[in-house]
């Protein structure tokens, strides 16, 4: 946290512009955090269906695999949406970890879909568990953090 | 020369008991993580993998039992919180149910419950190495 370079009552143009940019960033930050929390929650709930459906399929119900497949594909879509929102949140004062972790999860999900279609279960099952754990951990983390009052400071030079 | 003596109220923090809990959790996590990998190898055609999966599954509840003891020691006399012991009791029962459904070959329970057990054990192991695990009960309440 850098101390303000201008005393608060100075009304130089640069200071006012910096103040305006900060307010704008803060509003985008707040607008991005709520959808990020929602999409992370949806992501976590949807991914929990996958091991259930896989288990039902292994019990002999072929119909479960016909649900496992489209949910798996939509999870990649949810992952892309989460990456976009996490990036917006990061650029307006959030943490860079959010898009980084989401990118890792998304890469894992793409690999998971490929391994699923090619029936490589030695990769598909452990990777699946890791993805469920990672997605739940991300959702818990982003929903637990308190909203800081101000985003990263941008001080006009 | 004056020495500054800080007189903090004496709080009992878990140290040795935390380390025993951590070691138990690492062993538990290693065995538990091996399970989905072995199951995956079995399902992709490696028939021998299921014997290892079965023998780990048949013994991992003993590790959970040891973990109940170490988690209780972490609570008292260690001075840490009680919930790790309670969660371990739940894990112990979950692993028994998991073993039963594994032998029954009811995968609609075995696969999701297995996922939940892996996540719970790994999460506890990660938690035990975070600074918050070092806190005493009184400090954690604040």
Interface residues (C-beta under 8 A of the other chain):
Chain A: X48 X51 X52 X54 X55 X56 X57 X58 X59 X119 X120 X121 X122 X123 X124 X125 X126 X128 X129 X132 X133 X136 X137
Chain B: X33 X36 X37 X39 X40 X41 X43 X44 X46 X106 X107 X108 X109 X110 X111 X112 X114 X115 X118 X119 X122 X123
